Amino acid sequence: MNWRKIWRVQVSGLLGVCFLASSGARGGELAAIVEDLSPGVSDIGLFDYLSTGAVVNLADGDWIRLGYLRSCAEETITGGTVLIRMDKSAVIGGTVERRAVECDGGNLQLTSDQSDQAGAAVMREQEGDIEVALTVHGASPYFRIMGAAQTLELESLDRPRETQTLKISANGLDLAEHGIALRKGGLYRARAAGREIVFRVDKLARPGAVALLSRLVPL
């Protein structure tokens, strides 16, 4: 009998009860994104969103890298039981390394209801003024698309005004993989799957595959 596995299940259940009793977070609120993971982790996938209260069991030697959407914390967790909380994970029986990365914390979040509908990424224009949803700190954003779409329309809203149509793969589009860097300080609108988002590129943004949270654009 695998007592270690049984112990992890019991601990994760206890953690879940304690979490729901003590946390102010709403159940089902999307809190983290999977940035990377080892091949042995099969229950979740790359760039999946994880909700508060979710439990991930990692075998010995397996690891996962999570990015927390509100706190801008990046975690690399090896082994053990992982409970997803609002700002960081609770880890039992494993090791965790944390670091803070530059991101527009709070503006990256979607609720589970929003992810199924229009989402927080849909922006409104008011009397000609454009509402900016977030600022990315990487010049080569990664667009995570919740709906079904084959292409993404990327429009520059300041000079020079131009529009590009780019192909989506596996619900995402990584400009770093395509060697594309947006203009520092530039204002852009992205459209896909019936949604849109207006975002600004930070004046000090670096091109390429910098930390995912620094360049994540949710759609």
C-alpha positions in Angstrom: 0.0 0.0 0.0 1.3 3.4 -1.0 1.1 5.2 2.4 2.8 8.3 1.0 0.1 8.7 -1.6 -2.7 8.2 0.9 -1.1 10.7 3.2 -0.9 13.3 0.5 -4.6 12.8 -0.4 -5.6 13.2 3.3 -3.4 16.3 3.7 -4.8 17.9 0.5 -8.3 17.3 1.7 -7.5 18.9 5.1 -5.8 21.8 3.3 -8.9 22.3 1.2 -11.2 22.4 4.2 -9.0 24.8 6.1 -8.6 27.0 3.0 -12.3 27.3 2.3 -13.0 28.1 5.9 -10.3 30.8 6.2 -9.8 32.4 2.8 -11.7 35.5 1.6 -11.2 34.5 -2.0 -14.3 33.4 -4.0 -14.4 29.8 -5.1 -13.5 29.4 -8.8 -11.5 32.6 -9.1 -8.7 32.1 -11.5 -5.5 32.8 -9.6 -2.5 31.2 -11.4 -1.3 30.1 -14.8 0.9 27.1 -15.6 4.1 28.5 -17.1 6.0 25.2 -17.4 5.9 21.6 -16.1 7.7 18.3 -16.2 6.5 15.6 -18.6 5.2 13.4 -15.8 2.5 15.9 -14.8 -0.6 14.8 -16.7 -3.6 16.3 -15.0 -2.9 19.8 -16.2 -1.4 21.4 -19.2 0.9 24.2 -20.3 -0.7 27.6 -19.9 -3.8 26.2 -18.1 -5.4 28.6 -15.6 -5.8 27.3 -12.1 -8.6 28.4 -9.7 -8.4 29.0 -6.0 -8.9 25.8 -4.1 -7.5 23.6 -6.8 -5.2 20.8 -5.6 -2.3 19.4 -7.7 -0.5 16.3 -6.6 3.1 16.0 -7.8 5.1 12.7 -7.7 8.6 12.7 -6.4 10.8 14.4 -9.0 7.9 16.0 -10.9 7.8 19.8 -10.9 5.6 22.7 -12.0 6.1 26.4 -12.5 3.2 28.7 -11.6 2.7 32.4 -12.2 0.2 34.1 -9.8 -1.9 36.7 -11.6 -2.5 39.1 -8.7 0.7 39.0 -6.7 3.2 38.6 -9.6 4.8 35.7 -7.8 6.5 33.0 -9.8 6.8 29.6 -8.1 8.8 26.5 -9.1 7.4 23.6 -7.0 8.9 20.1 -6.9 7.0 17.1 -5.5 4.3 17.1 -2.9 0.7 18.4 -2.7 0.0 21.9 -4.0 -3.0 24.0 -3.0 -3.8 27.0 -5.2 -4.5 30.1 -3.1 -5.1 33.7 -4.2 -1.5 35.0 -4.0 0.7 31.9 -3.5 0.6 28.2 -3.2 0.4 26.1 0.0 2.9 23.2 -0.5 3.0 20.1 1.7 5.7 17.4 1.2 7.5 19.3 -1.6 9.9 22.2 -2.1 9.0 25.6 -3.5 11.2 28.4 -4.9 9.5 31.8 -5.2 10.5 35.0 -6.9 8.7 38.3 -7.7 8.5 39.3 -11.4 7.4 42.6 -12.9 3.7 42.4 -14.0 0.5 44.4 -14.0 -0.9 42.4 -11.0 -4.6 42.2 -10.6 -5.3 43.3 -14.2 -4.4 39.8 -15.5 -7.2 38.1 -13.6 -10.3 36.5 -15.0 -13.1 34.9 -13.0 -14.4 31.5 -14.1 -17.6 33.2 -15.3 -15.7 35.8 -17.3 -13.6 33.1 -18.9 -16.7 31.5 -20.3 -18.2 34.8 -21.4 -16.8 38.1 -22.6 -14.1 38.2 -20.0 -12.3 41.0 -18.2 -10.4 41.5 -21.5 -13.3 43.2 -23.3 -12.6 47.0 -23.1 -15.0 49.9 -23.7 -14.4 53.1 -25.5 -15.9 56.2 -23.8 -16.4 59.4 -25.8 -13.4 58.7 -28.0 -11.1 57.9 -25.0 -9.7 54.4 -25.0 -9.6 52.5 -21.7 -6.3 50.7 -21.3 -6.7 47.3 -19.6 -3.1 46.6 -18.6 0.6 47.3 -19.2 2.9 44.6 -20.3 6.6 44.7 -19.3 7.8 42.4 -22.1 7.9 43.7 -25.7 7.0 40.3 -27.1 3.6 39.5 -25.4 2.1 36.0 -25.0 -1.7 36.1 -25.8 -3.7 33.5 -24.0 -7.1 33.1 -25.8 -10.0 31.5 -23.9 -12.3 31.1 -26.8 -12.0 29.3 -30.1 -10.2 31.3 -32.8 -7.7 30.7 -35.5 -6.3 34.2 -35.9 -5.6 37.3 -33.7 -5.8 40.8 -35.0 -3.2 43.2 -33.5 -3.8 46.9 -34.1 -1.4 49.7 -33.3 -3.5 52.6 -31.8 -0.9 55.3 -32.0 1.7 56.1 -34.7 2.2 54.4 -36.9 -1.3 53.0 -37.1 -1.3 49.5 -38.6 -3.0 46.1 -38.2 -1.5 42.7 -38.4 -3.3 39.3 -38.5 -1.4 36.5 -36.8 -2.1 32.8 -36.5 -3.2 31.3 -33.2 -1.9 27.9 -32.1 -3.3 25.8 -29.2 -5.3 28.8 -27.8 -2.2 31.0 -27.7 0.1 33.3 -29.6 3.7 33.9 -28.5 5.3 36.9 -30.3 8.7 35.8 -28.8 8.5 32.6 -30.8 7.9 34.6 -34.0 10.7 37.0 -33.2 8.3 40.0 -33.0 8.9 42.9 -30.6 6.3 45.6 -30.2 7.2 49.3 -29.9 8.2 50.4 -26.4 5.6 52.7 -25.0 3.2 51.7 -27.8 -0.6 51.4 -27.4 -2.2 48.3 -29.0 -5.6 46.6 -29.4 -5.8 42.8 -29.7 -8.9 41.0 -31.0 -9.7 37.3 -31.1 -12.7 35.0 -30.4 -15.1 37.9 -30.3 -13.1 39.7 -27.5 -10.7 42.5 -27.4 -8.2 44.1 -25.1 -6.3 47.4 -25.2 -2.8 47.3 -23.6 0.3 49.4 -23.4 3.9 48.3 -23.7 6.1 49.6 -20.9 8.8 52.0 -22.0 11.4 49.8 -20.5 10.0 46.5 -21.9 12.5 44.0 -23.1 12.0 41.8 -26.2 12.0 38.0 -26.3 10.9 35.3 -23.9 11.1 37.2 -20.6 9.0 36.0 -17.6 5.5 35.0 -18.8 3.7 37.2 -16.2 5.6 40.2 -17.5 4.2 39.7 -21.0 0.9 37.9 -20.5 -2.2 39.3 -22.3 -5.4 37.5 -21.5 -8.2 37.3 -24.0 
